[in-house]
Amino acid sequence: MKYTRITALAAVSLAATLSLTACDNGSGQDSSSKGSSSAAASSSDGSSKAEGGSSESGSGSDSSSSSSAGSTASKGSSGSGANTESRAGAANGGTASSGKLPICKTADLAIDAADASPDGKAGIIDITMVNRGSTTCSASGYAGVDITDADHTSEPITRGKAVPRITNLKPGDAAVFNLSYTIDPTGKSYTHPTKLEVTPPNETHTVSVKWPAGAGQVKGSYVGVEVYPTHNK
């Protein structure tokens, strides 16, 4: 009887010990599992954060790239601006070097007419314009000329066929243009010119100049008289 009880007690004690051992093993596994899970989670979070950091770093690279692109664009714009200024400078330089000048104003010109006929057949009247102004000006082209007759009628003179030349006048310089006509040697011409109404090239103001003394009479009418472009004297 006593042996049986001892055996039973020993069995119970062994079962309890085994139960406790099993519990301890389970707790250890749980802790181990939890530790492993926590470690895995931490590792995963760390990886995620690392990836996030990499992503942010990538954004930084994009920003850097954008900044670089902006810098490049900015340099491109500056280049365009420089080219524009250069072109503008060239344009301005071209205008200056093209010799464009203000026209010679009638008020700044001393105008006179003289007989320049080489013989008694070809009539030539030289009309001279002297720049009395203080700046260089352009007198290029055809002057407008009307001949006023003794009967107070006026006749516009047609242009002769010629190519105008560049005629720039510094202060004190002179330009000349001429009228050409056929002289009437008979002395029985129906025309009796008394003065010339001269309008310098590209001007609107007119100056009256006396018909030069000694010039031959115009044969026929004033229709045959022609005016030619200016040139430097």
Summary of the structure (lengths in Angstrom):
residues: 233
radius of gyration: 55.4
end to end distance: 162.5
largest distance: 188.6
contacts: 612
relative contact order: 0.13
helix: 44%
strand: 25%
